[in-house]
Amino acid sequence: METKWLEDFISLVETNNFSRSAALRHVTQPAFSRRIQSLENWLGTDLIDRTSYPTRLTPAGVVFYEQALEMLGQINGVRELLRNKRAAAQNSIDLAVPHTLSLTFIPKWITRLETDFAPINSRLMALNVHDAVLQLVDGGCDLLLCYHHPRQPVQLDPGRYDMLVLGREALRAYARCDKTRTPEFTLPGTRQHPLPFLSYTNNAYLGRMVDLILADTKTPLHLENHYETDMAEGLKMMALEGRGIAFLPESAVTRELKQKQLAPADGGRPDWEIEMEIRLYRERPSPSKPGKAIVGRLWDYLESLHKSSARKRRVPDSER
């Protein structure tokens, strides 16, 4: 049994509505329904009376609701206890990071920090963007690293959380190279012959970025869904197999571009790509929650780099 099943079930009892609970839990309604069914399968009994509307609990569901509240309370209590013990390890930094950045940005960033700042003991949690943000909000990590775009923002209270921009990267379309080292598929495709499209799932942050590209383009793109996953790395592997076009962050394909295995499939059209910021967040230290000393020193170091870089951008080349 997974803890999220308990949280799903409690949410459903509180809302009496599958659609509403699915939205609150940031999953699609079919996925939410499958998770409720998985809980019922694990218990070996129905919790929801599906013969009635609105949603109503079975007698077993009524009994289990009280148990679910108690179990979740105990689990969260143990988690808080263990997190407090982990906080005693003041030289370790806990990072919550979306899957793609955990593979592309983090390794080189940590190496650079250990060279220019100090040796770092770190613990990485690779999650989707929503769950990574929740880790920071719930106190489950020291730092959150994630993508950001003004039209798909990470909505953290600037009065409570500090933020630094560590970089930027573009999301654009790529396809496998043929023997002449040109992409096997190129945008935009045609209505009669749409291009095979390797897409993100609806709840993936990068999928929402692709939706913005498709909504904004002046030239319609003709794409036909052939494969779907929430992992950029999974789409890249399918693109390498020649299965279609995939929109990928540039940092995810650096080696494949150099080796001429993949190539941009957008013809250099700027309206077929989108730029995202790579942001770092922390909860702002306070007298009651000062945070780890190592995190404070790292933040001060990164902030000084950010200010130095900003000053250099403001000074004209002729005055340097």
C-alpha positions as CSV (number, residue, x, y, z in Angstrom):
1,M,0.0,0.0,0.0
2,E,1.2,3.5,-0.8
3,T,0.7,6.5,1.5
4,K,-0.7,8.5,-1.4
5,W,-3.6,6.0,-1.6
6,L,-4.6,6.9,1.9
7,E,-4.4,10.7,1.1
8,D,-6.5,10.1,-2.0
9,F,-9.2,8.2,-0.1
10,I,-9.4,10.8,2.7
11,S,-9.6,13.6,0.0
12,L,-12.4,11.7,-1.7
13,V,-14.4,11.3,1.6
14,E,-14.0,15.1,2.2
15,T,-15.1,16.2,-1.2
16,N,-17.5,13.4,-2.2
17,N,-16.4,14.0,-5.8
18,F,-13.9,12.1,-7.9
19,S,-13.2,15.0,-10.2
20,R,-12.7,17.6,-7.4
21,S,-10.4,15.3,-5.5
22,A,-8.4,14.5,-8.6
23,A,-7.9,18.2,-9.3
24,L,-6.8,18.8,-5.6
25,R,-4.4,15.8,-5.8
26,H,-3.0,17.1,-9.2
27,V,-3.7,14.0,-11.2
28,T,-6.2,13.1,-13.9
29,Q,-9.5,11.6,-12.9
30,P,-8.7,8.2,-14.5
31,A,-5.4,8.1,-12.6
32,F,-7.1,9.1,-9.4
33,S,-9.8,6.4,-9.8
34,R,-7.2,3.8,-10.5
35,R,-5.4,4.7,-7.2
36,I,-8.7,4.4,-5.2
37,Q,-9.2,1.0,-6.9
38,S,-5.7,-0.1,-6.1
39,L,-6.4,0.7,-2.4
40,E,-9.6,-1.4,-2.6
41,N,-7.7,-4.2,-4.2
42,W,-5.1,-4.1,-1.5
43,L,-7.7,-4.2,1.2
44,G,-9.8,-6.8,-0.6
45,T,-13.1,-4.9,-0.2
46,D,-15.0,-2.0,-1.8
47,L,-14.8,1.3,0.0
48,I,-16.9,3.3,-2.5
49,D,-20.5,2.5,-3.3
50,R,-20.5,3.0,-7.1
51,T,-24.2,2.3,-7.5
52,S,-25.1,5.7,-6.0
53,Y,-24.6,9.3,-6.7
54,P,-23.3,11.5,-5.2
55,T,-20.3,9.4,-4.0
56,R,-21.0,7.4,-0.9
57,L,-18.9,5.1,1.3
58,T,-19.7,1.5,1.8
59,P,-19.9,0.3,5.4
60,A,-16.3,-0.9,5.1
61,G,-15.4,2.5,3.7
62,V,-16.9,4.2,6.8
63,V,-14.8,2.0,9.1
64,F,-11.6,2.4,7.0
65,Y,-11.9,6.2,6.9
66,E,-11.2,6.4,10.7
67,Q,-8.4,4.0,10.4
68,A,-6.9,5.9,7.4
69,L,-6.9,9.1,9.4
70,E,-5.1,7.4,12.3
71,M,-2.6,5.6,10.0
72,L,-1.7,8.7,8.1
73,G,-1.3,10.6,11.4
74,Q,1.1,8.0,12.7
75,I,3.1,7.9,9.4
76,N,3.4,11.7,9.3
77,G,4.4,11.7,13.0
78,V,7.2,9.2,12.3
79,R,8.3,11.1,9.3
80,E,8.5,14.3,11.3
81,L,10.5,12.5,14.0
82,L,13.0,11.1,11.5
83,R,13.2,14.4,9.6
84,N,14.1,16.2,12.9
85,K,16.8,13.6,13.5
86,R,18.1,14.2,9.9
87,A,18.2,17.9,10.7
88,A,20.9,17.0,13.2
89,A,23.2,16.1,10.3
90,Q,24.0,19.8,9.7
91,N,26.6,19.1,7.0
92,S,24.2,17.4,4.6
93,I,22.0,19.3,2.1
94,D,18.7,17.7,1.0
95,L,17.7,18.7,-2.5
96,A,14.3,18.2,-4.2
97,V,14.7,18.2,-8.0
98,P,12.5,17.3,-11.0
99,H,13.7,14.2,-12.8
100,T,15.2,15.9,-15.8
101,L,17.3,18.4,-13.9
102,S,18.5,15.6,-11.6
103,L,20.1,14.0,-14.6
104,T,21.3,17.0,-16.6
105,F,22.0,20.0,-14.3
106,I,22.7,18.6,-10.9
107,P,25.8,16.4,-11.5
108,K,27.8,19.3,-13.1
109,W,26.5,21.8,-10.6
110,I,27.5,19.7,-7.6
111,T,31.0,19.2,-9.2
112,R,31.4,22.9,-9.8
113,L,30.3,23.7,-6.2
114,E,32.8,21.2,-4.7
115,T,35.6,22.9,-6.8
116,D,34.7,26.5,-6.2
117,F,32.8,26.5,-2.9
118,A,33.4,23.5,-0.6
119,P,32.9,19.7,-0.4
120,I,29.2,19.0,-0.1
121,N,27.3,16.0,1.3
122,S,24.0,15.9,-0.4
123,R,20.8,13.8,-0.6
124,L,18.8,14.1,-3.8
125,M,15.1,13.4,-4.2
126,A,14.2,13.2,-7.9
127,L,10.4,13.9,-8.2
128,N,7.9,15.6,-10.5
129,V,7.7,19.4,-10.2
130,H,4.6,19.3,-8.0
131,D,6.0,16.8,-5.5
132,A,9.3,18.6,-5.4
133,V,7.6,21.9,-4.5
134,L,5.6,20.1,-1.8
135,Q,8.9,18.7,-0.3
136,L,10.1,22.3,0.3
137,V,6.7,23.5,1.6
138,D,6.4,20.5,4.0
139,G,10.0,20.9,5.2
140,G,11.2,17.7,3.6
141,C,14.2,19.3,1.9
142,D,16.6,22.3,2.3
143,L,16.6,23.4,-1.4
144,L,14.3,23.1,-4.3
145,L,15.7,23.3,-7.9
146,C,13.1,23.5,-10.7
147,Y,12.1,25.0,-14.0
148,H,10.1,28.2,-14.1
149,H,8.2,30.1,-16.8
150,P,6.0,33.2,-16.3
151,R,3.0,31.4,-17.8
152,Q,3.5,28.2,-15.8
153,P,5.0,29.6,-12.6
154,V,6.1,27.9,-9.4
155,Q,3.8,29.8,-7.0
156,L,5.8,30.1,-3.8
157,D,5.3,33.0,-1.4
158,P,8.2,35.5,-2.0
159,G,7.7,36.6,1.6
160,R,8.6,33.2,2.9
161,Y,10.9,31.7,0.2
162,D,14.2,33.1,-1.3
163,M,14.9,32.5,-4.9
164,L,17.9,32.6,-7.2
165,V,18.1,32.1,-11.0
166,L,20.9,29.6,-11.7
167,G,20.5,29.4,-15.5
168,R,18.2,29.2,-18.5
169,E,17.6,26.6,-21.2
170,A,15.4,26.1,-24.2
171,L,12.9,23.4,-24.9
172,R,12.7,22.6,-28.6
173,A,12.0,19.7,-30.9
174,Y,14.5,17.0,-31.8
175,A,14.6,14.0,-34.0
176,R,17.1,11.2,-34.9
177,C,19.6,11.9,-37.6
178,D,19.7,9.8,-40.8
179,K,22.8,8.7,-42.6
180,T,23.3,12.2,-44.0
181,R,23.2,13.6,-40.4
182,T,20.0,15.5,-41.0
183,P,16.8,15.0,-38.9
184,E,14.5,12.2,-40.1
185,F,11.5,14.3,-39.2
186,T,11.1,18.1,-39.4
187,L,8.3,20.4,-38.4
188,P,5.6,21.4,-39.2
189,G,4.3,18.2,-40.9
190,T,1.1,18.3,-43.0
191,R,-2.5,17.5,-42.4
192,Q,-2.3,14.5,-44.7
193,H,1.0,13.3,-43.2
194,P,1.3,14.3,-39.5
195,L,4.6,13.7,-37.8
196,P,4.9,10.9,-35.1
197,F,4.8,12.8,-31.8
198,L,6.5,11.6,-28.6
199,S,4.7,13.6,-26.0
200,Y,4.6,14.2,-22.2
201,T,1.7,13.2,-20.0
202,N,-0.8,15.8,-19.0
203,N,0.6,16.3,-15.5
204,A,4.2,16.8,-16.6
205,Y,5.6,20.3,-16.3
206,L,7.5,20.0,-19.6
207,G,4.3,18.9,-21.3
208,R,2.7,22.2,-20.3
209,M,5.6,24.0,-21.8
210,V,5.0,22.1,-25.1
211,D,1.4,23.1,-24.9
212,L,2.4,26.8,-24.8
213,I,4.6,26.3,-27.9
214,L,1.7,24.6,-29.8
215,A,-0.7,27.3,-28.7
216,D,1.5,30.3,-29.6
217,T,2.9,29.1,-33.0
218,K,1.8,31.1,-36.0
219,T,2.3,28.0,-38.2
220,P,0.2,25.0,-37.0
221,L,2.1,21.9,-36.2
222,H,0.7,18.6,-37.5
223,L,1.5,16.0,-34.9
224,E,0.1,12.5,-34.2
225,N,0.6,11.1,-30.7
226,H,2.6,7.8,-30.9
227,Y,4.0,7.6,-27.4
228,E,3.6,9.3,-24.0
229,T,5.5,9.5,-20.8
230,D,6.3,12.0,-18.0
231,M,10.1,11.5,-18.4
232,A,12.2,13.6,-20.8
233,E,14.8,10.8,-20.7
234,G,12.2,8.3,-21.9
235,L,11.2,10.5,-24.8
236,K,14.8,11.0,-25.7
237,M,15.4,7.2,-25.9
238,M,12.4,6.8,-28.2
239,A,13.6,9.7,-30.4
240,L,17.0,7.9,-30.6
241,E,15.1,4.8,-31.9
242,G,13.7,6.9,-34.7
243,R,10.2,6.7,-33.3
244,G,9.3,10.4,-33.8
245,I,9.8,14.0,-32.7
246,A,10.3,14.9,-29.1
247,F,10.5,18.3,-27.4
248,L,13.5,18.1,-25.0
249,P,15.5,20.5,-22.8
250,E,18.8,21.3,-24.5
251,S,20.9,20.1,-21.6
252,A,19.3,16.6,-22.0
253,V,20.7,16.2,-25.5
254,T,24.1,17.8,-25.4
255,R,26.0,14.5,-26.0
256,E,23.6,13.3,-28.7
257,L,23.9,16.5,-30.6
258,K,27.7,16.4,-30.5
259,Q,27.7,12.8,-31.7
260,K,25.1,13.7,-34.5
261,Q,22.6,11.2,-33.1
262,L,19.9,13.8,-32.7
263,A,19.4,17.1,-34.4
264,P,16.9,20.0,-34.0
265,A,13.7,19.3,-35.9
266,D,12.4,22.9,-35.9
267,G,14.5,24.5,-38.6
268,G,15.7,27.2,-36.1
269,R,12.2,28.7,-35.8
270,P,12.2,30.7,-32.6
271,D,8.4,30.4,-32.2
272,W,8.8,26.6,-32.0
273,E,10.9,26.7,-28.8
274,I,10.5,28.1,-25.4
275,E,13.0,29.3,-22.8
276,M,12.7,28.4,-19.1
277,E,14.6,29.6,-16.1
278,I,16.3,27.1,-13.7
279,R,15.5,28.4,-10.2
280,L,16.7,27.5,-6.8
281,Y,14.5,28.1,-3.7
282,R,14.9,27.8,0.0
283,E,12.7,28.7,2.9
284,R,13.9,32.1,4.3
285,P,15.7,31.6,7.6
286,S,13.9,33.0,10.7
287,P,14.7,33.0,14.5
288,S,12.4,30.0,15.0
289,K,13.7,28.1,11.9
290,P,17.3,29.2,11.2
291,G,18.0,26.3,8.8
292,K,21.3,24.5,8.4
293,A,24.5,26.6,8.6
294,I,25.9,24.8,5.4
295,V,22.8,25.8,3.5
296,G,23.2,29.4,4.7
297,R,26.8,29.6,3.6
298,L,26.0,28.0,0.2
299,W,23.2,30.5,-0.3
300,D,25.4,33.4,0.5
301,Y,28.0,32.2,-1.9
302,L,25.5,31.7,-4.8
303,E,23.9,35.1,-4.1
304,S,27.3,36.8,-4.3
305,L,27.9,35.1,-7.7
306,H,24.5,36.2,-8.9
307,K,25.2,39.9,-7.8
308,S,28.6,39.8,-9.4
309,S,27.2,38.5,-12.7
310,A,24.5,41.2,-12.6
311,R,27.1,43.9,-12.1
312,K,29.1,42.6,-15.1
313,R,26.0,42.7,-17.3
314,R,25.4,46.3,-16.4
315,V,28.9,47.5,-17.2
316,P,29.5,48.2,-20.9
317,D,32.4,46.3,-22.5
318,S,34.2,49.7,-23.2
319,E,34.4,50.4,-19.4
320,R,35.8,47.0,-18.3
